[in-house]
Amino acid sequence: MEEPVAPHDTEGWPPRDRFVSTATVADAVRIRATVTLGDGRTRSAPDPAWAAAGEAGVPWRELRYEIWIEPRGGRVLRGVVAAARLNEAMARWIHSGRLDFGSDAAHPVDIGPGTASPRGLVVGRQTAVPDPSALDPGAARVLEAALRTPIWLKLTWDGEARFIRLEPGQGITYVGLASGRPGGAPAPAAAVQ
C-alpha cells in the first residue's frame, strides 16, 4: 500500500478519556463513518508477518474506511483538518500495520455553503485484512471484534482542535462483516449496524 502524500496530525493526542462523543459537536457538524469489508479477495500471497506466524497462504480482502464530515445548519467551517486513528486492536490485522489516516494537514479546507466543498469533507483509507472466511472461527471472531472498535478523530475547524470518539452503533455503519458465520456468509441486516 502506498504511504500518504502528507503526514496526518495524529501525534500528541490526549488520553482516550478526553475524547468526546459525536453528540457533543452535533450542533455544528455531522460525523459518520462506513467500514466496508470487500467481497473480493485482493491477493493470495501471504504477508511476511503472517507467514512467520504460520498463516501462510491466507488470502486478503479489501478493507475501506470512509468518514464523512458535514457542516450542519448552513454553517461554514474554516480551516478543516481531519485526522483519524483506528483502535490498536486493528494493528495486527491491517496489511500495512498503519492505523492513522486523514486529510492533508498542510492544506486545510473550508466546508459549507459558498465554499469549494459545500457538502463537507470525506477522508478515507483503503487497506487489506485477512479474509475472515479463511481463518479459523476463533481468529475470525477476534478480527470482527477488532473491526468493531471505536475510531478516534482529531477534527480541527475555526482554529480549534476537537478530539472525538466514533463508536460502533453510534455513527459507524458496517458493510460486509460476517459476524462469525461460516464461509463469510453475510449477517442479517439487523445484526450489522
C-alpha positions in Angstrom: 0.0 0.0 0.0 1.2 3.5 -0.7 2.2 5.9 2.0 0.1 9.1 2.3 1.3 12.2 0.5 1.5 14.2 3.7 1.7 13.3 7.4 -1.5 13.4 9.3 -1.9 15.2 12.5 -2.1 12.3 14.9 0.8 13.0 17.3 0.4 14.3 20.9 -3.2 13.3 21.3 -4.7 13.4 24.8 -5.7 10.3 26.8 -8.7 8.4 25.4 -10.9 9.5 28.3 -10.6 13.1 27.0 -12.3 12.2 23.7 -16.0 13.3 23.4 -18.9 11.7 21.6 -20.2 12.9 18.3 -23.2 14.3 20.2 -21.0 16.9 21.8 -20.3 18.6 18.4 -23.7 17.7 16.7 -24.9 21.3 16.6 -22.0 22.2 14.3 -21.1 19.1 12.4 -22.4 15.6 11.5 -19.8 12.9 11.6 -20.4 9.4 10.3 -18.3 6.5 9.1 -18.6 3.4 7.0 -16.3 0.4 7.4 -16.6 -1.9 4.4 -15.1 -5.4 4.1 -14.9 -6.0 0.3 -16.4 -9.3 -1.1 -13.4 -10.0 -3.4 -10.1 -11.3 -2.4 -7.2 -8.9 -3.1 -4.3 -11.3 -3.2 -3.3 -14.8 -2.3 0.3 -14.3 -1.4 0.8 -14.1 2.4 2.1 -11.1 4.2 5.6 -11.9 5.5 4.5 -11.4 9.1 1.5 -13.7 8.7 3.7 -16.3 7.0 6.1 -16.2 10.0 3.1 -16.7 12.3 2.0 -19.9 10.5 -0.8 -18.2 8.4 0.9 -18.7 5.0 -1.5 -18.7 2.1 -4.3 -16.8 3.9 -6.0 -14.7 1.2 -6.6 -11.0 1.9 -9.7 -8.9 1.4 -10.0 -5.2 0.8 -11.0 -3.0 3.8 -12.2 0.5 3.3 -12.8 3.2 5.9 -14.7 6.4 4.9 -15.5 9.2 7.3 -17.9 12.0 6.3 -17.7 15.4 8.0 -20.7 17.5 7.1 -21.5 21.0 8.4 -24.9 21.5 9.9 -27.5 24.3 9.7 -25.9 26.2 6.9 -22.6 26.7 8.8 -19.3 27.3 7.2 -16.4 25.6 8.9 -13.0 27.2 8.2 -9.6 25.5 8.1 -10.9 21.9 8.5 -8.3 19.2 9.0 -9.4 15.7 9.9 -7.1 13.0 11.3 -8.3 9.5 12.2 -6.7 6.7 14.2 -8.0 3.2 14.3 -8.1 1.3 17.6 -4.9 -0.6 18.4 -6.8 -3.8 18.1 -6.6 -3.4 14.3 -2.8 -3.2 14.2 -2.2 -7.0 13.8 -4.8 -7.3 11.1 -4.1 -4.5 8.7 -1.8 -5.3 5.9 0.4 -2.2 6.3 0.0 -2.1 10.1 -0.7 1.7 9.9 -3.5 2.9 12.0 -3.6 6.6 11.0 -5.2 8.4 8.1 -6.9 11.7 7.3 -6.9 14.9 5.3 -3.7 16.7 4.3 -2.7 18.6 7.5 -0.7 21.1 5.3 -3.8 22.1 3.3 -6.9 22.8 5.5 -10.2 23.2 3.6 -13.3 25.3 4.2 -16.5 23.3 4.1 -20.1 24.5 3.9 -22.3 26.8 1.7 -20.3 29.0 -0.7 -17.0 27.1 -0.3 -15.3 24.7 -2.7 -16.6 21.9 -0.5 -20.2 22.8 0.2 -21.3 19.3 1.3 -18.4 18.6 3.6 -15.2 16.6 3.7 -14.7 12.8 3.2 -11.5 11.2 4.4 -10.8 7.6 3.7 -8.4 4.7 3.9 -8.1 1.6 1.8 -6.1 -1.4 3.0 -6.4 -5.2 3.4 -7.1 -7.7 6.1 -7.0 -11.5 6.1 -10.2 -13.0 4.7 -12.3 -13.9 7.8 -13.8 -16.9 5.9 -10.3 -18.4 5.5 -9.4 -18.0 9.2 -10.4 -20.4 12.0 -13.6 -19.4 13.7 -11.8 -18.0 16.8 -9.5 -15.8 14.8 -12.4 -14.7 12.6 -14.3 -13.6 15.7 -11.2 -11.7 17.0 -10.9 -9.9 13.7 -14.5 -8.9 13.6 -14.3 -7.7 17.2 -11.3 -5.6 16.2 -13.2 -4.1 13.3 -16.0 -3.1 15.7 -13.8 -0.9 17.9 -14.0 2.9 18.1 -12.4 5.3 15.6 -10.6 8.2 17.2 -10.7 11.6 15.5 -8.9 14.9 15.8 -11.1 17.3 13.9 -9.9 20.9 13.6 -12.0 23.8 12.4 -12.0 27.5 13.0 -8.6 27.2 14.7 -9.8 24.8 17.4 -9.0 21.1 17.7 -11.7 18.7 18.9 -11.0 15.1 19.9 -13.9 12.9 19.1 -14.8 9.3 19.6 -16.8 7.5 16.9 -18.4 4.5 18.5 -19.7 1.3 16.8 -23.5 1.6 16.5 -23.3 5.4 17.0 -22.2 6.8 13.7 -20.3 3.8 12.3 -22.0 1.6 9.7 -20.5 -1.8 8.9 -20.8 -3.4 5.4 -19.8 -7.0 4.6 -19.0 -8.3 8.0 -19.9 -11.9 8.5 -20.5 -11.9 12.3 -18.7 -15.3 12.6 -20.8 -17.1 10.1 -19.0 -19.9 8.3 -17.7 -19.2 4.8 -18.1 -15.5 5.2 -21.9 -15.6 4.7 -23.4 -12.1 5.2 -25.1 -11.3 8.5 -28.8 -10.4 8.5 -29.3 -6.7 8.1 -30.4 -6.3 11.7 -27.2 -7.8 13.0 -24.9 -5.4 11.2 -25.2 -1.8 12.2 
